[in-house]
Amino acid sequence: MNPSGSLTPSPRTLDVESLAHFDGLLAERAGSAHGWHVQSLDLRGRSASLEELDVQGAVFLGCSFDPGVEDRLRRKGALLFPKLEGIPFDAYRGRLYAPQELYAGLDSRPYEELPDALIYQWSIQPGQRHKLTATLAAALHDHAIGDALDEFLEQGRQAGGSFVGVMGGHAAQRGTPEYAAAAMLGRKLALAGRTVATGGGPGAMEAANLGAYLSGTTPAETESALASLASVPGFRPSVSAWAREAAAVVERYPDGTPSVGIPTWFYGHEPPNYFATHIAKYFANAVREAVLLELCDGGIVFLPGAAGTVQEIFQDACENYYGAVQTVTPMVLVGREYWTSKYPAWPLVERLAAGRPMERKVFLVDTVDEAVELLS
């Protein structure tokens, strides 16, 4: 599956997602914009350049223009998708989110008034899921996010890196051994040259992103960050306090190691964590789940969790079961007692794997150190 939902790549189109890119193309004296997809740019003040450009076959998505320019572009053969009114997000955005963007205003306003919460509130308004404009906006947004994620993954793989997923429950509280273990897992994976990818939420997901983010610091500095975070163990009762404590850590260590979070507004009660530097947040949870599993070409570590983690285990197992030999990726379940007794997923995974190519790539271990060793 392609994160953007595209069935096939198109080498004949060019995504133009920044004014610098747009101006650079003009500086190169590009006479034709055929095949350009210009996403969510403020092109006011560039009327003269647009007038000189052959825009036959160009697509402008949610861009701003000087008065009268839109009609001229349409007459010259361009396709224009207008901005969608009353939508609290950019449906045509050409980049992944940063946590500072979703939490803009956190220092002075409660979480309920911040962009992430407002978007969720918009999505659950009565009848919203049945409105054409809302459905269209959410679909366009998820496609744009997937496209941006494609580009990020391609850059990472061109650099020779691989992505390792860390799945686990949102209930792991800061200050607990479970949270510290997940953070250590993220740290060691990052130090081994892997890019950590999680579901982008709280608990074990936050801890893994935190460990990766702080992998360039000393162990003592990481321990200090864990200690300060423990003063606000979870996002209940106050997401604001929980997020502010995380933001303080990021402010103290501003140049952390990149990692990925892929959360969803479908589960609006789970806020995104502040330590994933690149956030691909989707409206459609089914797409988000498939994308998260698909990008983890270096394997997935499953920490203790409940229904959501169990679902991810068997979704990954299904893909490995039916996949070509070359596409099978490692699955490491951490917690022998947990996955054989409390939630006995392991016996079924082991049975499914028997005699299949995936049999050599499913593992049950007791510690995160063992998981890192297997994936390294």
C-alpha positions in Angstrom: 0.0 0.0 0.0 1.2 3.5 -0.8 0.7 5.9 2.1 -0.8 8.5 -0.2 -3.3 6.0 -1.6 -2.0 6.3 -5.1 -2.3 3.2 -7.1 0.8 3.9 -9.3 3.5 6.5 -9.1 3.4 9.2 -11.8 6.8 10.4 -13.1 5.0 13.0 -15.2 3.9 15.2 -12.3 5.8 17.6 -10.0 4.7 18.5 -6.5 5.4 22.1 -5.7 4.9 22.5 -2.0 6.9 25.6 -1.1 7.3 29.2 -2.4 11.0 28.6 -2.6 10.5 25.7 -4.9 8.0 27.6 -7.0 10.3 30.7 -7.3 13.2 28.4 -8.1 11.3 26.9 -11.0 10.5 30.4 -12.3 14.2 31.4 -11.9 15.1 28.4 -14.1 12.9 30.0 -16.7 10.4 27.2 -16.7 8.0 28.2 -19.5 5.5 25.5 -18.9 3.8 24.4 -15.7 2.3 21.3 -17.3 2.1 18.5 -14.7 2.8 20.8 -11.8 0.7 20.2 -8.6 1.0 23.4 -6.7 -0.2 22.8 -3.1 -1.5 25.4 -0.7 0.8 28.3 -1.6 0.1 32.0 -1.2 0.8 33.2 -4.7 -0.3 36.7 -4.2 2.2 39.2 -5.7 3.2 36.7 -8.4 0.6 37.6 -11.0 3.1 38.7 -13.6 5.0 35.4 -13.3 1.8 33.4 -13.6 0.7 35.4 -16.6 3.9 34.5 -18.4 3.6 30.8 -17.5 1.9 28.2 -19.7 -0.4 26.7 -17.2 -2.1 24.2 -19.5 -2.3 20.9 -17.4 -1.2 22.5 -14.1 -3.2 21.9 -10.9 -3.5 24.4 -8.1 -4.8 23.1 -4.8 -6.0 25.6 -2.2 -3.7 28.4 -3.4 -4.3 32.1 -2.8 -4.1 34.6 -5.8 -4.4 38.2 -6.5 -7.9 39.3 -7.7 -8.8 38.1 -11.2 -5.9 35.7 -11.5 -8.0 32.5 -10.9 -10.3 33.2 -13.9 -7.3 33.8 -16.1 -5.6 30.6 -15.0 -8.8 28.6 -15.7 -9.1 30.1 -19.2 -5.5 29.1 -19.9 -6.2 25.5 -19.0 -5.3 25.2 -15.4 -7.3 23.1 -12.9 -8.0 25.0 -9.6 -9.3 23.4 -6.4 -10.5 26.1 -4.1 -9.9 26.5 -0.4 -12.6 24.8 1.6 -14.4 27.2 3.9 -15.2 26.3 7.5 -12.5 23.6 7.7 -10.0 24.0 10.6 -7.1 22.4 8.7 -5.3 22.7 5.4 -6.8 19.9 3.2 -4.0 20.4 0.6 -1.0 20.6 2.9 2.2 19.4 1.4 4.1 18.4 4.5 3.9 16.3 7.7 3.0 17.9 11.0 5.4 19.0 13.6 4.2 18.7 17.2 4.6 22.4 17.7 2.0 22.9 14.9 -0.6 20.7 16.4 0.0 22.2 19.8 0.3 25.8 18.7 -0.6 28.1 21.6 0.1 25.5 24.3 2.1 27.9 26.5 -0.9 30.2 27.0 -4.1 28.2 26.2 -5.6 24.9 27.2 -5.4 21.9 24.9 -9.1 22.1 24.1 -8.4 25.4 22.2 -5.4 24.1 20.2 -5.4 23.0 16.6 -5.3 19.3 17.3 -8.3 19.4 19.6 -10.2 21.8 17.4 -9.8 19.5 14.4 -11.1 16.6 16.4 -14.0 18.6 17.6 -14.8 19.5 14.0 -14.6 15.8 12.9 -17.2 14.7 15.5 -19.8 17.4 15.0 -23.3 15.8 14.5 -23.7 14.6 11.0 -20.2 15.6 10.0 -19.2 12.2 8.6 -22.2 12.4 6.2 -21.5 15.8 4.8 -19.9 15.8 1.3 -17.7 18.8 2.1 -16.4 17.2 5.3 -15.8 13.8 3.6 -14.0 15.5 0.7 -11.8 17.6 3.0 -10.8 14.7 5.2 -10.0 12.5 2.1 -8.0 15.2 0.5 -6.1 15.8 3.7 -5.3 12.1 4.2 -4.1 11.9 0.6 -1.8 14.9 1.1 -0.4 13.5 4.3 0.2 10.2 2.7 2.0 11.9 -0.2 4.2 13.9 2.3 4.9 10.7 4.2 6.0 9.0 0.9 8.6 11.7 0.4 9.9 11.5 3.9 10.3 7.7 3.7 12.0 7.9 0.3 14.5 10.4 1.7 15.2 8.0 4.7 15.6 5.0 2.5 17.9 6.8 0.0 20.1 7.6 3.0 20.3 3.8 3.6 18.1 3.7 6.7 15.3 1.4 7.7 12.2 2.0 9.8 11.4 -0.1 12.9 7.9 0.1 14.4 7.2 0.1 18.1 3.7 -0.9 19.0 2.3 -0.9 22.5 -0.5 0.4 24.8 -1.4 4.0 25.5 -1.8 3.1 29.2 1.9 2.9 30.1 2.4 5.8 32.5 5.4 8.0 32.8 7.6 7.0 35.7 6.8 3.3 35.4 9.3 0.6 34.5 7.2 -0.2 31.4 7.5 3.4 30.2 11.3 3.5 30.9 11.7 0.2 29.0 9.9 1.5 25.9 12.1 4.7 26.1 15.2 2.5 26.2 14.0 0.5 23.2 13.5 3.7 21.2 16.9 5.0 22.2 18.8 1.8 21.3 17.0 1.4 18.0 18.0 5.0 17.1 21.6 4.4 18.2 21.6 1.3 15.9 20.7 3.5 13.0 17.0 2.7 12.8 14.3 5.3 12.4 11.6 4.6 15.1 8.0 4.7 14.0 5.0 4.5 16.4 1.3 5.1 16.4 2.1 8.6 17.6 0.0 8.5 20.8 0.8 8.5 24.6 2.1 5.6 26.7 4.5 3.2 25.1 4.3 5.1 21.9 5.4 8.4 23.5 8.2 6.6 25.4 9.6 5.0 22.2 9.5 8.4 20.4 11.1 10.0 23.4 13.9 7.5 23.6 14.7 8.0 19.9 14.5 11.8 20.2 17.0 11.8 23.1 19.3 9.2 21.7 21.9 11.9 21.0 22.0 12.9 24.7 23.9 11.1 27.5 22.2 8.4 29.5 22.1 10.7 32.5 20.3 13.4 30.5 17.7 10.9 29.3 17.2 9.7 32.9 16.8 13.4 33.9 14.1 13.9 31.2 12.3 10.7 32.3 12.3 12.0 35.9 10.8 15.4 35.0 8.2 13.8 32.8 7.1 11.5 35.7 5.7 14.6 37.4 2.8 14.4 35.0 2.3 10.6 34.6 -0.5 10.6 32.0 -2.7 12.7 29.7 -5.6 12.4 32.1 -7.0 14.5 33.7 -5.1 17.2 31.8 -3.7 16.9 28.3 -2.4 20.5 28.7 -0.2 19.7 31.7 0.9 16.4 30.0 1.9 18.1 26.8 3.5 21.1 28.5 5.9 18.8 30.4 6.9 17.2 27.2 7.3 20.5 25.4 9.7 21.6 28.2 11.9 18.6 27.5 11.9 19.4 23.8 12.8 23.0 24.6 15.7 21.8 26.8 16.9 19.5 24.0 15.9 21.2 20.8 17.9 19.1 18.3 16.6 15.6 18.9 16.9 12.6 16.6 14.0 12.4 14.1 11.3 9.7 14.5 7.8 9.2 13.1 4.4 9.2 14.7 1.3 8.1 12.9 -1.8 8.9 15.1 -5.4 9.4 14.1 -8.3 11.8 14.9 -10.5 8.7 14.9 -9.2 8.1 18.4 -9.6 11.7 19.5 -9.3 10.9 23.2 -5.6 10.0 22.6 -3.6 13.2 22.0 -0.4 12.9 19.8 2.8 12.8 21.7 5.3 15.7 21.5 8.4 13.6 20.8 7.7 12.3 17.3 9.4 15.0 15.1 7.4 14.0 12.0 3.7 13.4 12.5 1.4 11.9 9.8 -2.0 12.3 11.4 -4.9 10.8 9.5 -8.7 11.0 9.8 -9.1 7.4 8.5 -7.9 4.9 11.1 -7.9 2.0 8.7 -5.6 3.8 6.4 -3.4 4.9 9.3 -3.0 1.3 10.6 -2.1 -0.1 7.1 0.4 2.7 6.5 2.0 2.3 9.9 2.6 -1.4 9.3 3.7 -1.0 5.7 6.4 1.5 6.4 8.2 -0.6 9.0 10.6 -2.4 6.6 13.0 -3.2 9.5 10.4 -5.0 11.5 8.1 -4.3 14.4 8.5 -4.7 18.2 5.2 -5.3 20.0 5.3 -4.2 23.7 2.5 -5.1 26.1 -0.8 -3.5 25.1 -4.5 -4.4 24.9 -7.0 -4.6 22.0 -5.3 -2.1 19.7 -1.9 -3.8 20.0 -3.4 -7.3 19.6 -5.1 -6.1 16.4 -1.8 -4.8 15.1 -0.1 -8.1 15.9 -2.5 -10.1 13.8 -2.7 -7.5 11.0 1.1 -7.7 10.7 1.0 -11.5 11.0 -1.6 -11.6 8.2 0.6 -9.5 5.9 3.6 -11.7 6.6 1.5 -14.9 6.2 0.4 -14.0 2.7 3.3 -11.9 1.6 6.0 -12.8 -0.8 9.2 -14.2 0.8 11.0 -10.9 0.1 8.4 -8.8 1.9 8.3 -10.7 5.2 9.6 -8.5 8.1 10.5 -9.5 11.7 7.9 -9.5 14.4 9.2 -9.4 18.0 6.8 -9.7 20.9 8.3 -8.5 24.2 6.9 -10.1 27.4 6.8 -13.9 27.4 4.4 -14.1 30.3 2.2 -11.3 28.9 1.8 -12.7 25.4 1.4 -16.3 26.4 -0.9 -15.9 29.5 -2.5 -12.5 29.9 -3.2 -12.0 26.2 -2.1 -15.3 24.6 -1.3 -13.9 21.1 2.0 -15.7 20.8 0.7 -19.3 20.5 -1.5 -18.4 17.6 1.2 -16.3 15.9 3.6 -19.2 16.3 1.0 -21.7 14.9 0.3 -19.4 11.9 4.0 -19.1 11.2 4.8 -22.8 11.3 6.1 -24.0 8.0 5.8 -20.6 6.4 8.6 -18.2 5.3 7.7 -16.0 8.3 8.6 -18.8 10.8 12.2 -17.6 10.9 11.2 -14.0 11.6 8.8 -14.2 14.5 10.2 -14.0 18.0 9.1 -14.0 21.6 11.5 -12.4 24.1 11.5 -11.0 27.6 13.5 -7.8 27.3 13.9 -4.8 25.0 17.6 -5.5 24.8 16.8 -8.9 23.3 14.5 -7.2 20.8 17.1 -4.7 19.7 19.7 -7.5 19.3 17.4 -9.4 17.0 16.7 -6.4 14.8 20.3 -5.3 14.7 
